[in-house]
Amino acid sequence: MVVSIRDVAAAAAVSVGTVSNVLNRPAKVAPATVERVQRAIEDLGFVRNDAARQLRVGRSRSIGLIVLDAANPFFTDVARGAEARADEAGMTVLLGNADEDPPREARYLDLFLEQRVNGVLITPTTEDVARLTRLRDAGTPVVLVDREMPGGGFSSVSVDDVEGGRLAASHLLSGGRRRLLFLGGPQSIRQVADRLEGARRAVDEVAGATLEVVEAPALTVLQGRAAGLEIVGRAADQRPDAIFAANDLLAVGAIQALSIMSGVRIPDDIALIGYDDIDFAASTTVPLSSIRQPASLIGYTAVDLLLQELDDAGSPAGSGHERNVRFQPELVVRESTTRV
Ligand code: RIB
């Protein structure tokens, strides 16, 4: 037998409206009444029918979050921060993994539109924002996570990745390294392109310094290991004396290839720095220097911007009202660049 909201109201001796308030706006109901209704819900085994509610109010209680790579702990921390802020607003986060694949990202955007989510947070796989623009213009707020949109049009929460790239390369150069190698991912990912731009600016300021660019097909441990093995396969005078990996996963793979599989000494022979400062960067076989992004705060702030747009429906992004929050990257120095 399906238990209805009316059954709960009768069992708790309250109105259907009170049960609805307990479910959606518990702060508006006396604590004793909340407790009585929640006990009736548990005793009867009531499960709310969100589809019916969506039809009534036109929106689900959820927010869609599409990340570039769910296997990357950076995005796990972003999702945790987003959930924390969504929970404060009585909402839930539906997570989609684009896996750095634009068609897969598009399928998630279509799904979240069908699900009538309250809004979408996304780290886009490409610069093509036609789908995001349609979503926004159809009344679903979109907030970019971990990058801005040149020319505006969307609220965003990001880190200054050009400055982050400059910080990373400057740290290597200040340690006397001169043959730098940037180990990046697809240049279509703006974060990668910006980090490379920052590294180029730092290298251009140092006479005699060079920057080689290696573009891995994806920003993963496996691709970092493959790139590392290619590097150790070179003649010694063809190898870099420092590697700046576009994220920590690439750096972890490179450490495996250089240090574990080939006996290359880090940092003595080749210094190595990553980006994100994910939790296990500090506990890799050679503790990894990195450029820290406040991942959880990025996620929390992105949901906060989305909620502001929902509250401020009169001036949505795209009408010049977008809000852009940009955090500063932080250099974290460990043994992979500095012998202690
Ligand atoms: O997913 C690729 C990278 O982009 C992540 O490691 C994080 O740095 C994001 O900015």
Residues whose N, C-alpha, C, O or C-beta is under 5 A from the ligand:
A	BS01	RIB	L68 D69 F74 D146 Q191 L219 A246 N247 Y275 D276
